[in-house]
């Protein structure tokens, strides 16, 4: 079976027709829930369809970010699990779907993921700096060697095997996180440890022996400072370099930039805290990294880092920790240092930290597995898509 030179627009529904009823509620997917390198995305909310103002899609469709920097960051996912089978989302999505008898929808997703296709789309961008968008007509003219439908399906099956394993690991991570959160809330919100209510000090409202302290009293805070851009690279030279929240993962950051120079660092195990909008996003350093100006590292002095990670995760924007309770464009070093955290009685703090540490070790192991699966998939992707690796139906 021979491969044929085709235009992308000839083998894909772009955009597909999705009938929806004005005034009814449907699953909604905003841009920020898409994760680079993760195939599947599901809706976490519903919104009223007002007849316009969103890209419409069905289960299996590819959501392709058309705007900078989301496209450059690889925000390309396949939607699944929509209640009722259809939904809508950001106006900044292109929506792709295969054509029955011509192209496989999964294959279309992987085609749009290739560096060549993404580069072609990026090359079509027009508009004001910082808000450039890919041109739909130009993207539709993308020309490539298209395999026969049975080969398309086989290629998609091979690559999907990796993504299905990634999804299973992500589900396991979510379950571990839910277990940790339930335990944290039982111990540090309800003040019940192993089913027993802790005695409360009426003067503080906290269990006896507990206290509120400022972060500056229990931790060392390092604010980031970006090195000169001439030292940046995306080829793994030097140390991973993070400027803020664009590469935040579920627990540990994803690396997309490196630098051969820098003077502000986070060490493995430090809490990473974003100090530019959106302020307060948290990750944990899985290795030594260079801190850019949008990021700070928190190193807890008494060794209870995992406990305070969960605490910061739960109090930011839920309590008025800086003033006003608003989403800040940025915060200063003194703002972060004044955050009040609850310091429990020593034995309870150590017990929860040990529990949380074990949870995070399991999450770290699963995260490393996910990274290896992504690397293997990304090595195979271009070779399968250009026919370097031959497959049979």
N, C-alpha and C positions, 0 to 999 in steps of 0.2 A: 504494500500500500504506500503510495507516494505522498509526500508533503507538498502542499500547494501554496504559492505566494498569495496572501489575502490581505485586505484592509480590515482593521479591527472593527470598523463600523459595519462591515458586511456580515460579521459572524456573531454580533451581540445586539441585544435589545438595550438601547442606550438613549433615553431612559425607558424602562418598561412601563406599560400602562398598569396602573393600580387603582381600581375604582374604590372610592371612599365616600362616605356620607357626611356632608357638612353638618356640624353640630354634635356629632358623635365622638366619643373618646377612643383613642387608639394608643397602642404602645409607642413611646417616643424615645429616640436615641440621639442625644447630643454628641457633639464632636469629642468632648473631653473623656467619654467612657471608652473610646477606642484605644487599644494598646498596640504599639508597634511590635511586630513579630508574633502577635497572638492572632490566630485565625478567626476565632468565633467571638461575636459580641451579642449580648442580649439586652433587651430593654429593661430598665429598672424603674420606669415611671410611665404614666399615661397622661396624655393631654388631649384637649378638644381639637378636632380638625376643623379649621375655619374656612376651608375651601382654597387656601393658598398659604404660602409661607413655610414650606418644608418639602424636602425630597421624600417621595413615597416609595415604599419597597415591600417585598414579601420575603418569607423565609427562604434562605439560600442565595439571595441577592448579595452582590458585593458592594460595600460602601467604600468609596474611594475619595479621600480628602482632596479637594481641588485647590485649596488656598495655602499660601505660605504662612507659617513654616510647617503646617500639619502634613503637607505632601512630602516635603523634604524629610520629615521625621518618620515617614512610613505609616501613617494612619490609614491603613487599608484592612478591612475586616469583612467577614461574611456573617450576615445576620442569621440568627437561629432562635427558636423558642418563642416567637411572637404569639401572644394570645390572639386567637382568631386568624393567625397566619399573615397579617399585614400590619404595617405601621408607618411612621414617618419620622423624620429627623432634621438635622441641620440643613439649611439651604446650601451649605458649602460641600455637600456630597455630590459626586457623580454616582449614579446607580447603574450597575452592569448585571445583565442576566443572559445566559446562553439561549440559543434558538433551537427549539426541538428539531432533531434530525440533522442539525448543522454543527452545533457546538455544545459542549458540556459546561454547565454552570460552575462546577468546581474547577475545571480547567481554566475558565475565564478568570476566576479569582487568582489562580497561581500565575497566569500570564500577566495580570495587572501588578503583581508583586515583584516581577523581575526588574532588575536594575535598568535594563535597556528601556522597558516600557515607562518606568517612572521618570527616567532621564528625559525621554521624549516628551512626556507631559509637562515636566518642569520647564523644558525648552520653549513651550508654548505660552508660558505665563505672561500676562499683561496686567497693567494697572499700576496704581501708586505704590511706591516702595513700602514694604511691610504688609500690604494687602493685595498682593498679586494673586491672580487666579489662572488656572489652566484653561485653555480654550477648547470647548467641546468639539467643535468642527475639526480643529487640528488633530486632536486625540483620535477622532474617528478615522483619520487618514493614516494612522500608524500601520506600517506594512511589515508583515512577518511571514515566515514559513509556518503554515498551519498544518498539523498532522490530521489524519482521518479521525473521525469521531471515536472509533474503538480505541485508538492510540491515546487520544485526549483523555478518555475515561481511565485508561490504565495509568497514565502519568499522574492524574489527580488522585487515584487510589494510593499510589506509592507515597506521594507527598502528604496525603491526608493521614496516613498511618502515624507519621511523626506528630502532626497537629492534634490527633486524637489522644496521643500519650501526653502531650503538653496540657491539653484540657483536663485530663484525669488528674495530673499532678496539681494543677491549679485548683481543682475541686478539693483535693486533699488539704492543700494549704488553707483554703477557706474554712474547712471544718476545724482545723487546728486553731485558726485564729478565733473562730466562734467559741471554742472551748476556753481559750485564754481569756476572752472578753467576758464570758459568763462568770468565770472564776474571779476575775478582777472586780466585777460589779458586786459579787457576793461579799468579797472581803473588804473592799475599799469604798463602796457606796452604801451597802446595807450593814456593813460591819459585822458580818456573820462568817466565822471561820469554822470549817468542818461542821456546819449546822448549828453552832453555838453562837449566841449573841454576845458580843464583847461588851463589857461594862463601859458606859459613856461618862466622860467628864463633863458636867453641866456647864462649866465655865468656858470650854472650848468647842463643845459639840462633837468632839472627837473621842475615840476610845482612850481610856486611861493610858498615859505614857506616849501618846502620839502628839505631834505638833506640826504647825505650818511653818515652813521656812522658805526664804527666797532662794531661787536657783543659784545665785552667786555664792551662797553659803555652802552648797553641797556639791557644786560642779565647776569645772573649768570650761569657759566658753571661748572658742576660737572663731573669730569672724573671717570670712573669706576675702581674698584679694586676688583678682584675676591677673595672671601673667600676661605679657605682651602677646598679641595674636600671632606674631611670627613664630612662636614656639608651639602653636596648636597643630594637631594632625588627627586624622581618623584612621591611622594605620597601626595603632597599638604601640607607638614609640613613646617611651617615657612612662608616666603614671596616668591613670584615668583622671580626667579633669571634669568637674561639674560646676556649673555656674548657678544652678537653681533647681527648678522642679521639672524641667522638660524630660529628664531621663529617670524620673522616679519610678520605681517598680512597686510591687505589692509590699515588700518589706525591705528589699535591697535595691540600690540603683542599677539601672542598665547603663553600660558604658557605650558611648558613641563618639567621644572625643578624648584625646590624650594630649599631654603637654610634656615637653622635655625640660621645662623650667617652672618654678613655683616656689613660694615661701610660706604658704599657709596650708596645713595638711590636716586630714582626719585619719586616724589610725583605725584598724579593724576593730569593730565593736563600738565605735563612737556613734552617738545619735546625731543624725543630720537633720537640720532645722532650716527651712526656707525663710529668709528674711526679706524677700521681695515677693510681690503678689504672684500667686496666692500665698500669703504669709502663713506659716505654721504647718506646712506639710512635713511629714516625718518619714525618714528611712533610717536604716542602720548600715554603716559602712561594712562591707563584706571583705574589704581589703584597704590598704593605704591609698588615699586619693588626694588630689590637689583640690583645694576649696576655692571656687570663684566667688565673686562679690555678692552673689545672690544666696549664698549658703553659709551656714555656721555649723560648727561641730561642738557637741556637748559631751564632756567626759565626766561622769559621776565619780566623786572621790572615794566613796565607801564601797564601790564594787557592786552597787545595786542598779546597774545600767538598765537591765531588762525591765525591772519594776518601774523605773521612772519613764522609760519609753512608753509603756502601756498607760501610765498616768498622764503624760503629756498628750498622748493620743486621745484620751477621754476628756480632758479639760479644755483643750483649745477651742475657742468660740462657744463652748457650752457654759463656761464661767467667764466673768468679766475680768480677764487676767491682765490686760494692758490698759483698758479704759475705753468705754464706749461700746464694746462688744461688736465692733464693725470689722469688716474685712479690710485690712490695711494695705496700702500700696507698698510700704516697707516699714521695718522696725529697726531700732538702733540696738547696739550692744546692751545699753542700760535697760532698754525695754525688756529684752529677753531675760536679763539677769534678775529683774524684779518679779518674774513669774513666781507665784506662790505654789509650792508643791507640798503634799502631805508626807511627812516622814513618820513611818509607823514604828512601833516598838521593834527593837532590833531583831528578835527571833522571828516575828511574823514577816518582817521585811525580807529576811534571808530566805525564809521558806517560800514566799511567793516568787522571789527572784530566781530561786533554783528551779521552780516549776516553769516560769516563763522562759528561762534560759534553755530548758529542755525542749519546750515548744519551738523556740526560735532555731535551735539546732536542727530540728526536723524540717522546719521551713527552709533553712539554708541548704540542707541536703537536697530537698526537692527543687529548690531554685537552681542549684548547680546542674541537676539532671535536666531541667528545662533548658538551660543555656546550651548544654551539649546537644540536646535534641534540635534546638534551633540552628546550631552551627552545622550539624549534619544535614538538616533539611536545606539550609541555604547553600551548602556546597552542591547538593544534588540539583537544586532548582534550575540554574541556568543550563546545566548539562542535559537534563531531561527536556527542557523547553527548546533547545536548539538541535536536539537529535544526536549530541555527542555520545550519550548513553542510549543504546538501542533497547526499546521495549517491544513486547508483543502483546496483543490483546489477551 
